[in-house]
């Protein structure tokens, strides 16, 4: 047990696959964690919580003590925006600094999409939204669909059928293949809902 409260629905990176960030973020750990807050301030985020398995300072609760390197290098950022709670976790890299800096870079990239006028941050941040607690139905274009309807399978389909159907639907709806981003998100939510039952 790492002591880090990892959000449900986000996979962990196996410890054997974690490496130091190859590009060298070129910042110290304090700057990496401060940059998360800077990005979230630009997004008008509130109720920000930065979590790691290390103890954090009292004066700056988003900052872990500089001499603490926990076995679990994961970083999770929770925040509220426009009445919705979001989580942005990262444990791909083998140290707190690189995971914190990756989160800050991710948030900056999401904001860039809004700045360029391609989509809204709300749309882009939907992949980071925490579940509302009502996983039984998925709203699609104003109509309510059960998860099995989104995946086009039986309600009592076994796990292997759910996964296969989800893979097929993901391929059909993936935005890189000309699919609809919202439908792709609904397919992922439906898969999670059916596998959590």
Secondary structure as GFF3:
##gff-version 3
##sequence-region A 1 197
A	DSSP	three_ten_helix	15	17	.	.	.	ID=ss1
A	DSSP	alpha_helix	29	42	.	.	.	ID=ss2
A	DSSP	beta_strand	46	51	.	.	.	ID=ss3
A	DSSP	beta_strand	75	81	.	.	.	ID=ss4
A	DSSP	beta_strand	84	90	.	.	.	ID=ss5
A	DSSP	alpha_helix	96	115	.	.	.	ID=ss6
A	DSSP	alpha_helix	121	125	.	.	.	ID=ss7
A	DSSP	three_ten_helix	126	128	.	.	.	ID=ss8
A	DSSP	beta_strand	137	140	.	.	.	ID=ss9
A	DSSP	beta_strand	143	146	.	.	.	ID=ss10
A	DSSP	alpha_helix	147	151	.	.	.	ID=ss11
A	DSSP	alpha_helix	159	173	.	.	.	ID=ss12
A	DSSP	three_ten_helix	175	177	.	.	.	ID=ss13
A	DSSP	alpha_helix	181	196	.	.	.	ID=ss14
###
